[in-house]
Amino acid sequence: MPPDAPDGGPSRVRSLLPGRKSLWATVAILCVVGGTVGSALRAHSVVRADAAEARRTLHASSVEVALRLKLAIQHEEDLAVGAGTFFANNPNATPAEFSAWAKWAQTLRRFPQLEKLALVTIVRPGELPAFSARIAGQTPLEALEAAKTTPASIPNLRVLPTGTRPYYCLTAVELARESREHSPAGLDYCAVTPGMLLARDSGRTTSVPVAIGHTSGLEIQVPVYRGSAPPRSLGGRMAAFVGWMSEVLAPGVMLEAALKGHPGSAVRIRYRTSDSHILFTSGSAKRDTPSTATNLHNGWTVRTFGTAPATSMLTDGSAREVLIAGTLLSLLLGLFVFALGAGRASTALESRDPQEDLYDDLTGLPNRALMLDRAQRMLARAGRESGLLVGALFIDIDWFQDVNDKLGEATGDHLLKIVAERLENVVREQDSVGRLGGDEFVILVESAARGARLDSLARRVIESLHKPAELDDFGPNFLVTASIGVAFGRYATAEDMLRDARLALLAAKAAGKDRYTLFNANMRSVIEGRGVLEAELNAALQEKQFFLLYEPIFDLSTRKVVGLEALVRWMHPKQGVLLPNDFLPLAEETGLIVPIGRWVLEQACSRAAAWNVAGHAVGISVEVTGTQLNRDGFVTDVRRALQQSGIDPSLLTLEIPEHTVMQDVTAAAARLAEIKQMGVRVAINDFGSAYANHSDLQRLPLDFLKVDRSSLAATDDEDYRKWLLEAILVLGRDLSLTVVAKGIETEEQMITLHAMGCALAQGPFMGDAAPAKAIEALFDAKPAPEPGELPTVDPREAAQHVG
């Protein structure tokens, strides 16, 4: 066969290449078209999302602006009431007396929108000399003496407009922010402002627009009468009339304050009554700009204008970027497909590693990788320049998991966006805000060493987060708090600085949350110690180092043991016997309280069942923490303990701390109802510490109230404690609940409790907590034990009863 025959050889291969190139060109074109269409659809969705976000932002801004204006108007009304009360009680006050009152009330500082505050009163022609003396600061007696000796000493008042009238409405006292704003001393307001006497006779407040320099202002005139309230009759109002309280306000100041933190927004506030229509604006609102109106229900209406959202992919910056980027990527993909299909991918495109995504998808903030890089660069600069100092604020939102669990992850994401925006608004331009993950944020600060005030920044962050946020199911009133750890200094690595900031954050959370804590070196040893203790707790469960003691509960009528409270102890291999306060808080934080609590429940039920088989019908009480109660598997743990031990459910009492129940009464009532269905009894422990009220207790399926008399009040007043105990006993009888008194230390206390009607009690005088074998000696005892009758528990002896 010849080399160029049509059935084989290089010529056939060359003839197929143009066809293959056409095929891959078609595929490449389809990729470009498909990618471009997809980019356009994505850009269109961005336009819709941005418009929806603009509407949500406008709504949130409108609520906040309206609330600020409403508070400002209320403050002005409070000022009018306060000043009116002053003049109602001091109708002849001199300018000096009014100035002293205004200084005491800090009027100009507390009300920045106030330009002038004055009292206008009615003066008849014959009263002009005395009125002239009054505005000159003379008392009536001083003016009379001056007139007798030197009549010329009385100031000569010139009334404007000139002319003789039956009365004049003149300014008696006046407070002005600027001296140029003082009204002429003799200006007759009734001659230039018609309707003032009608306001006096009707008792109605009037508002009129006035000029303040080159801007518009608002004058509010409030009739003032002697007494605590305006008289009901016309004659009474005329007789008790003191004058008009005149307030001149600069609404522009009030509107600018309301718009603070809302760039690009505008606001218009309108006051409309049957005889007044006043309008003030701040900011510039373009035609067709979206707006929201809010009625303040006192004649005022606020309309807030936002920025007009983009309506197309070309006018929306984000959508335009998506469209351009998508189109370019589609073109690149088409070129790549064509080159790959034509066998030239290796020369058409250079191999390159994908760029790491350095920004958080949800908030748009730098992510952990970028923040660590920035922190390392800052530390390197600080190492070269001795005048620089680098610090970090580690921020964690308090109770964020509750938001996710109860309101959903979408609401949690919305809250994260709000927090991110507020953090960006509170920092300087040179500071850096990033999201490390979850609800953890960090702020990096680089500043002159002497000027670094990270504690001030931490306070500003907390204050900015305290502003109510608008979340679904909460409206605009959801309160956000955060805990902050602060670390600064000269660190070798960014990881070291963030580690110390996180340790400070843990200390802030341990101190009660909603606060900041500065790092100190002692925190490392504390955290390391907690880590060792946590590991030892895990080992204690495996090696059965826990054991139970039992504190007897006595019937005060029969002086016999009717119940026992199981108390857990830890026989630590190095530290000896540890009390619950030494390890249960850490167990609560780490979740180890669940297996420890399950072990305590099973051991206590088994011991009580054995005693009942032996003929000792005593109940057993077990303390339950909030972590245990709120677990979905807790009811199963209780049911398993009852089934394994065979104990009568009515002999088991679960003691729930009052503060745990009060955190969510509805949820606690539902969980306790499940427990009650099994026949188990329920007690509120440490009652009186968390302000549970009568209605709360009625909603809960309870049997007992346990009261520790030593912790009822932070006082040594024994009579006060006795009064509280009496009140709790009355509450218990009203709700058919048995009250158990804890912490009985003396025979006198026991006798007093019995006389007050308390049925059950426990405490050191009644009997200390002891191992099971020591307790069994009390079952057949007829009288109550005397002090010291129960054996003292030695740690070594107690350890023998482990398990």
Salt bridges, closest charged atoms under 4 A:
GLU53 OE1 - ARG56 NH2 2.64
GLU64 OE2 - ARG68 NH2 2.62
GLU64 OE1 - HIS262 NE2 3.43
GLU174 OE2 - LYS116 NZ 3.58
GLU174 OE1 - HIS182 ND1 3.04
ASP188 OD2 - ARG165 NE 2.97
ASP201 OD1 - ARG200 NE 2.81
ASP275 OD2 - ARG204 NH2 3.48
ASP360 OD2 - ARG435 NH1 3.07
ASP373 OD2 - ARG377 NE 2.88
ASP396 OD1 - LYS509 NZ 2.91
ASP398 OD1 - LYS509 NZ 2.97
ASP431 OD1 - ARG428 NH2 2.76
GLU440 OE2 - ARG502 NH1 2.55
GLU446 OE2 - ARG381 NE 2.93
ASP455 OD1 - ARG453 NE 3.22
GLU470 OE2 - HIS59 NE2 3.08
ASP496 OD1 - ARG499 NH1 3.64
ASP500 OD1 - ARG499 NE 3.11
ASP500 OD2 - ARG524 NH2 2.62
ASP514 OD1 - HIS466 NE2 2.87
GLU536 OE1 - HIS572 NE2 2.65
GLU565 OE1 - LYS706 NZ 3.16
GLU589 OE1 - ARG530 NH2 2.42
ASP632 OD1 - ARG671 NH2 3.43
ASP637 OD1 - ARG598 NE 3.23
ASP637 OD2 - ARG631 NH1 3.02
ASP637 OD1 - ARG640 NH1 3.25
GLU655 OE2 - LYS706 NZ 2.64
ASP664 OD2 - LYS406 NZ 3.85
GLU674 OE2 - ARG671 NE 3.27
ASP686 OD1 - LYS742 NZ 3.68
ASP703 OD2 - LYS676 NZ 2.76
GLU718 OE2 - ARG709 NH2 2.34
GLU718 OE1 - ARG721 NH1 3.72
ASP734 OD2 - HIS694 NE2 2.64
ASP794 OD2 - ARG796 NE 3.70
